[in-house]
Amino acid sequence: MRFSPQQDRALCAAASWLRARGAQVFRLFGYAGTGKTTLARHLAEHIDARVLFAAYTGKAAQVMRAKGCNDAGTLHSLIYICTEIQDGPLFELTSQSPLAEAALLIVEECSMVDATLGNDILSFGADGDDDPKAHGFLFNDDSGVFGHGAIVGACAFRWREHTDHPPCWAMQWIWIAPKARRRGILSRRWDAFRARFGKFVIEPPLSDAMQAFAAKQGVVDGVVK
């Protein structure tokens, strides 16, 4: 296949980035129809390791498959497990994602990837060992106020070995976007967390609003009953 001088420069830059094994991200921008997907597929064909293709939306993933990017799917289906609970789905980052074993992930529509999703993707290539006893969850907007599927919060659980308390799961941190607070985001997920993690601990510090919520849920001394 013959490439234009500009396309050839893009391929050389991407190849240099792969050889350097430094920064986790290489961005290739261009107008529609300039051959970005073709270049990405050509690059993937010359990598002697597993390469994955994904996009932010299902429609874009379908277009990638039509252009020869085999098995392209959505980013959410690639790295999250979706559990249906009351009033909407709950997304949990999974260490069993095929991304954990891939040498390269090629993403279409990268401009639509926000910081939360981007950090979750990059976590698969971060140095260090994964903690098998850590679970992260994303809260999507199930009210429709902020847009279908919008991520409005997140939390993380980790197994803790305490000196003054029996070993148990702990809610290590939780954050909900200011405009999404007091809309029942956590309340609608609370029973699912209790069913999965049992009598877990809520680790401090707690905001005044979180203390009030915990008291309403019958939490005593930071322990969910």
Summary of the structure (lengths in Angstrom):
residues: 225
radius of gyration: 21.0
end to end distance: 64.8
largest distance: 68.6
contacts: 570
relative contact order: 0.10
helix: 36%
strand: 24%
